[in-house]
Amino acid sequence: MVIKPMIRSNICMNAHPVGCEKEVQDQIVYLKKQPKLINGPKKVLIIGSSTGYGLASRISVAYGSGAQTLGVAFEREASEKRTASMGWYNTIAFEAQAKVDGLYAESINGDAFGNEIKAETVAKLKADLGQVDLVVYSLASPVRTDPATGIQYKSVLKPIGESFEAKSMNPETGEIKEFSIEPASEDEVVHTIKVMGGEDWKLWIQALLKAGVLAPGAKTVAYSYIGPEVTRAVYRDGTIGKAKEDLEHTAASLTALLKRVEGQAFVSVNKALVTRASAVIPVVPLYLALLFQVMKKEGIHEGCIEQMYRLFSQRLYAGKTVPTDDQGRIRLDDWELREDVQAKVNKLWTQVNSANIGELGDVEGYHDDFLRIHGFGRPDIDYDAEVDPIR
Ligand SMILES: NC(=O)c1ccc[n+]([C@@H]2O[C@H](COP(=O)([O-])OP(=O)(O)OC[C@H]3O[C@@H](n4cnc5c(N)ncnc54)[C@H](O)[C@@H]3O)[C@@H](O)[C@H]2O)c1
């Protein structure tokens, strides 16, 4: 099969197996060049391990600390006619390289929100690793079925209270248009919290504690986002922001639960980056194009792997205490939200239009990242060559 990107409404429907493998390799190479983590984790469970921040977390602990990793993700296998999802290929590539490097790396594919995958994970941990000293929770999903009731919830990305008008960019063409989103209903707020809030994280930690598979001093970390003024109404003050607030509050209740093993729960507020999840959030592609332009000029741009290595080396395993803000959150969005960076982004935001976006924003950087996470747009791959999608 000749595999070229199939993009519809900011979603890439396919992935290139060799490109994904090379993307994983690049992240591993980056990690191999960094100083090792001091007192880093040795056995790690990553929930949402196949793409974006979860994959970068997995690579960081495996290659930064020699950790044995068990990953959980929900990815699509290839067929004769259709490629697998990028996370499928990433997982296979990571496991293969980890094994070559003598690192335990196994993965479970299925719905992490359900009881079955939790039970399968516990059984696998008991059989293979005994106890883990870190649990990374990095799920991003538009739907969740509550295992207690069987009810399926869907998350929405909407403002609350009043409609939201802003600029938005078509990342394919660079065209900028005004758009408007109507406010969410009360039900939609509740549903979004059900999907992306802290309930499932808590269920995981309860299940792991009950099974006795958390080591003394075990840590758990989940990822959040706050973001700038220009996305505030639709992100932090919107439905997804309510879910993130819930996730952040859950960290405190999990730390109380983890007292039993003298463990701790953290939320890390990460930088906005191009991942499968963020590409579909309105306003985000334009914001990222402007942000990347500014951060690259300042020499402070990071991708998922740089962010996650910084999380583990300079926050979670930096010393006896973990540096946090006054609400107990780890902040990796410190450079993104720097006053001078945001002032420059805001200025560009007021000036930008379809005619000058190529000059004011890093559209190419955005588009390149978007293609690369799906294994496309790499100069070292011949995309006209036949490749077997089945891995
Ligand atoms: N991308 C950003 O800009 C950004 C910034 C800050 C925080 N975050 C947060 O980081 C976390 C991870 O986001 P990402 O951007 O890396 O997303 P992503 O889409 O790249 O990764 C999501 C992961 O969740 C897994 N997953 C989804 N549904 C699942 C299910 N039902 N069962 C098992 N696995 C499932 C996927 O397989 C994948 O491994 C999210 O909480 C997100 O809000 C993202």
The ligand as a Gaussian input file, in Angstrom:
#p B3LYP/6-31G(d) Opt

LIG

0 1
 N       -1.777000      18.349000      23.796000
 C       -1.748000      19.409000      24.564000
 O       -1.551000      20.536000      24.122000
 C       -1.921000      19.232000      26.057000
 C       -1.481000      20.245000      26.920000
 C       -1.603000      20.074000      28.288000
 C       -2.191000      18.916000      28.793000
 N       -2.626000      17.953000      27.934000
 C       -3.258000      16.754000      28.517000
 O       -2.406000      15.635000      28.358000
 C       -3.215000      14.434000      28.370000
 C       -2.851000      13.599000      27.154000
 O       -3.190000      14.348000      26.000000
 P       -2.423000      14.227000      24.601000
 O       -2.563000      15.555000      23.979000
 O       -1.107000      13.606000      24.815000
 O       -3.440000      13.233000      23.840000
 P       -3.255000      12.070000      22.783000
 O       -4.536000      12.023000      22.022000
 O       -1.991000      12.195000      22.019000
 O       -3.126000      10.735000      23.702000
 C       -4.219000      10.150000      24.327000
 C       -3.891000       8.748000      24.792000
 O       -5.069000       8.213000      25.437000
 C       -5.314000       6.916000      24.904000
 N       -6.763000       6.662000      25.016000
 C       -7.795000       7.430000      24.602000
 N       -8.962000       6.853000      24.943000
 C       -8.661000       5.711000      25.590000
 C       -9.440000       4.671000      26.185000
 N      -10.765000       4.700000      26.204000
 N       -8.760000       3.643000      26.741000
 C       -7.405000       3.571000      26.730000
 N       -6.634000       4.523000      26.189000
 C       -7.259000       5.578000      25.630000
 C       -4.824000       6.950000      23.480000
 O       -4.650000       5.637000      22.991000
 C       -3.528000       7.757000      23.680000
 O       -2.530000       6.883000      24.146000
 C       -4.678000      14.898000      28.379000
 O       -5.158000      14.896000      29.695000
 C       -4.567000      16.328000      27.867000
 O       -5.648000      17.150000      28.277000
 C       -2.474000      18.073000      26.579000

